[in-house]
């Protein structure tokens, strides 16, 4: 495996996060930067530069896995789930694929978690239709 330095992964992550979730780094910095300096850059570097940008699994499949995990964890993940559903749509996932992966999680996270996930998906899909998507 080729080792990349943090500057490389941060810049890779920044480009990917701006494509998938425009303004996310700035929003994280504005909300949490005074409390946890470096949090925003750390999320961009690790989540996007080191995880989502990895070779070996297509981005859309990484989003399927992320949506499944957040759905199984339950309702407390709704804000992150909505951001990742929107990112998954930009990575090429259909509404039906997202619905199916969330519903599959009823087996692992329970029916309430899956229904909460489906409600989050419906909110994102409605925002797409009105042009207010995250």
Wavefront OBJ file of the C-alpha trace (Angstrom):
o trace
v 0.000 0.000 0.000
v 1.266 3.456 -0.858
v 1.587 5.645 2.233
v 0.284 9.182 1.719
v 1.010 12.060 4.022
v -1.705 14.022 5.791
v -1.411 16.963 3.410
v -2.155 14.661 0.449
v -5.090 12.958 2.143
v -6.448 16.255 3.441
v -6.442 17.783 -0.044
v -7.935 14.611 -1.551
v -10.566 14.584 1.188
v -11.306 18.277 0.780
v -11.958 17.886 -2.947
v -14.173 14.831 -2.415
v -16.107 16.323 0.498
v -16.771 19.532 -1.435
v -18.130 17.474 -4.329
v -20.360 15.313 -2.148
v -21.181 17.646 0.768
v -20.393 21.243 -0.236
v -19.654 23.474 2.723
v -19.380 20.623 5.234
v -15.859 21.462 6.397
v -16.750 25.130 6.907
v -19.935 24.177 8.766
v -18.033 21.823 11.081
v -15.396 24.476 11.717
v -17.988 27.151 12.464
v -19.918 24.911 14.855
v -17.140 23.018 16.643
v -13.820 24.730 15.808
v -13.750 26.833 18.970
v -14.379 23.756 21.091
v -12.277 21.158 19.236
v -9.662 22.858 17.052
v -8.798 20.754 14.012
v -12.000 18.676 14.113
v -13.203 19.830 10.688
v -9.875 19.173 8.991
v -9.600 15.841 10.794
v -12.991 14.710 9.511
v -12.095 15.780 5.972
v -8.704 14.065 6.146
v -9.805 10.803 7.750
v -13.363 10.249 6.535
v -12.970 11.550 2.994
v -9.230 11.491 2.281
v -8.384 8.184 3.955
v -11.661 6.229 3.884
v -14.025 7.295 1.094
v -11.136 7.883 -1.337
v -9.581 4.440 -0.768
v -9.241 2.137 -3.745
v -10.809 -1.311 -3.666
v -14.485 -0.436 -3.244
v -16.502 1.930 -5.415
v -17.699 5.119 -3.725
v -21.363 4.195 -4.212
v -20.754 0.902 -2.361
v -19.016 2.728 0.477
v -22.122 4.879 0.773
v -24.360 1.789 0.833
v -22.286 0.438 3.724
v -22.382 3.779 5.542
v -26.132 4.167 5.101
v -26.663 0.603 6.339
v -24.509 1.119 9.426
v -26.080 4.439 10.363
v -29.555 2.980 9.845
v -28.833 -0.004 12.084
v -27.510 2.308 14.804
v -30.917 3.948 15.039
v -32.617 7.318 15.205
v -29.828 9.162 17.026
v -27.828 9.088 13.778
v -30.504 10.845 11.677
v -28.445 13.997 10.937
v -25.437 11.972 9.757
v -27.681 9.516 7.920
v -29.310 12.333 5.954
v -25.927 13.770 4.950
v -24.779 10.332 3.794
v -27.997 9.599 1.920
v -27.499 12.868 0.032
v -23.862 11.915 -0.617
v -24.939 8.467 -1.765
v -27.347 10.004 -4.253
v -24.476 12.097 -5.656
v -22.372 8.921 -5.835
v -25.048 7.276 -8.006
v -27.348 5.426 -5.612
v -31.009 5.312 -6.569
v -33.807 6.043 -4.129
v -34.848 2.396 -4.357
v -31.321 1.135 -3.528
v -31.203 3.420 -0.508
v -34.662 2.314 0.617
v -33.751 -1.345 0.253
v -30.479 -1.116 2.177
v -32.218 0.765 4.993
v -35.051 -1.767 5.117
v -32.520 -4.633 5.179
v -31.269 -3.159 8.455
v -34.622 -3.995 10.106
v -33.067 -7.445 10.583
v -30.067 -6.043 12.470
v -31.125 -2.755 14.055
v -34.827 -3.505 14.446
v -37.961 -2.174 12.808
v -37.908 1.189 14.632
v -34.344 1.891 13.445
v -35.224 0.974 9.866
v -38.399 3.060 9.901
v -36.450 6.025 11.311
v -33.931 5.512 8.507
v -36.666 5.426 5.886
v -38.118 8.642 7.312
v -34.683 10.284 7.029
v -34.454 9.083 3.417
v -37.883 10.485 2.595
v -36.803 13.866 3.976
v -33.689 13.863 1.780
v -35.678 12.800 -1.296
v -38.220 15.577 -0.664
v -35.390 18.108 -0.307
v -33.969 16.894 -3.640
v -37.294 17.584 -5.321
v -37.471 21.123 -3.951
v -33.792 21.849 -4.539
v -33.015 22.145 -0.818
v -30.848 18.984 -0.602
v -28.008 19.051 1.946
l 1 2 3 4 5 6 7 8 9 10 11 12 13 14 15 16 17 18 19 20 21 22 23 24 25 26 27 28 29 30 31 32 33 34 35 36 37 38 39 40 41 42 43 44 45 46 47 48 49 50 51 52 53 54 55 56 57 58 59 60 61 62 63 64 65 66 67 68 69 70 71 72 73 74 75 76 77 78 79 80 81 82 83 84 85 86 87 88 89 90 91 92 93 94 95 96 97 98 99 100 101 102 103 104 105 106 107 108 109 110 111 112 113 114 115 116 117 118 119 120 121 122 123 124 125 126 127 128 129 130 131 132 133 134
